[in-house]
Amino acid sequence: MTALTSKTEPATAGYTTLWGTTELLGNKSGTTRLGFALTLKFFELEGRFPRSSADLPSAAVAYVAGLVGVDAVALASYEWTDRTAKRHRAQIREVFGFREFSSADEERFARWLAERVCPSETRETVLREALLGRVRAERIEPPARVKRILGAARALFESSFCARVWERLGAGTRDRLEALIADGTGGGALAQLRADPGSLSLDSLLEEVDKLHLVHDLQLPSGVFVGGVGEGCRGVAVASGAVVSFGFVGVVGAGAGDPVGGVVSSAVG
């Protein structure tokens, strides 16, 4: 393909070559010509389409306008959401071998994040970067509802993690948790576990030791929280084989009315 090129200038870095201009611009003229050229170049650099002229560096607009022979002020008349713009985007997708993000992709990428990224990191910024990098690698246009996908991914991860913990607890531990509720002391015990230790003192130290004994008596199995990270599992400490404190976000895989599910999902957090 033929390209329009010029000398590189810092203010227009990345915009100094418009590859395929001769074939792709065709008979386009005026506002349409400039809007298409800038949309093409922006997609090449960013892997997404500009939402408006505000996404485009003003220096780059002026520079590309010079390359395609159109006054930069013409861009103000370009409609970014009309049928012409949609045809431009379809043409550009074809050039780069991309496709639009589909509703089926939402579930697929949420599951991919839950299985491949969340076990090591659940921060939104990291998940967003991983998602956008993945869709670009698969030549798919970025999704419009990124936060929805990230939220679904975290929910899938937390649900899966809590279900695994539920199984690891074993029948004996689950029975002891149920007994903790049944004997009427559960509310106080859980409140004790959740309580902030406060200022360091002999009394607060003894209270923390009491918490250790309380959880130790539940006989939680070793490795029960393996696979949790970040927001999925907050604050696991192990000393002499006893878990000092534990916490979950989400619902453990028991029935909605199961008291043990309430214990595990409410504990320390």
Secondary structure as UniProt FT lines:
FT   STRAND          3..5
FT   HELIX           10..12
FT   TURN            13..14
FT   STRAND          17..19
FT   HELIX           21..25
FT   TURN            26..27
FT   HELIX           30..46
FT   HELIX           53..55
FT   HELIX           58..68
FT   HELIX           72..77
FT   TURN            80..81
FT   HELIX           83..96
FT   HELIX           103..112
FT   HELIX           113..117
FT   TURN            118..120
FT   HELIX           124..137
FT   TURN            138..139
FT   HELIX           146..182
FT   HELIX           186..194
FT   HELIX           202..216
FT   TURN            217..219
FT   TURN            222..227
FT   HELIX           230..232
FT   STRAND          238..239
FT   TURN            240..241
FT   STRAND          242..243
FT   TURN            256..257
FT   HELIX           259..266
//
